[in-house]
Amino acid sequence: MSLSPFEAFCEELCELLHQPVPRLHPDPNGQLAFTVVADGVPVSFYQGRPHEGAEVLMLVDFGDYPREREGDFLRNLMEANAVMRGPGSPAYGVHPSTGTIVLRATYTEHEMNAQRAAATLVAAVRAVQAWMPSTTESEVNDRPGDERPMWPSMAC
């Protein structure tokens, strides 16, 4: 039996990342998904729905944030999203099930391949590592010689 384009993408990406290739099973809606963990950062890929115009959805989990600063964090998310403009730009949000910070990016079948996904994943993992919940805003923004913003932009 031949693989669907998404299954082939999964297999090639996992091989590039030296991770076991999972067996993909459709959810009740017929969607396929898989998650890879790179340097402790979970990055999930979902088969897009054709009516949404996306073949691959990438969701990077940035983890939790201090709830006592929720207003500040949500405002920063919105500000970061405002500068990541353009068709198909990634966007930060809050995962509806876990409440963690996530970065969501969508790609058409023609835009995404395993090599590009691996490069994007590396950039996303670096962004997560630049901002960890245990790191305060001033520690991220005020590192000597480091101009990274609190919410790194993701040019994927």
C-alpha positions, 0 to 999 in steps of 0.5 A: 500500500502506498503512503499518502503525502502526509504519511510520506512527509512524516516518515521522511521528517522522522528519519531526518531527525533520527526519531522512530517513525510512528504509525499514523491512525486517523482520528474520528474526523479522518485527520492524521497527526504526529509529534516529534520531540526535539531537545525536550520541545514537542512539535506536532504536525497535523494533516490540514483540512482541504477546505482550510487551504493548508496541507500541514499544520505545525504546532510548537508548544512553548509551555506554560507561562506565569498566570499572575502575569497573564495580561502581560503575556497575552498582550505580548502574544498579540503584539508578536502576532502583529509583526508577523504579517503576510499570508501564511505567517505563523501566530502565537496563541494559547492551546485550547486544551492545555492552556500552554503557549503555542506557535501555529504555522500552516503550510501548503503541500508545495511549501512544506517538505521534510527538509524545510520542516526540519529547518523550521523545527530547529528554529522553533526549538531555538525560539522555545529555548530562548523563552522558557517559563522559568526565564523572566522577561528581563532575563530574556530581553536584557541578555548582554549582546542578545537582542532577542525579544520576549516572543521571538518572531518565527520567519518560517 
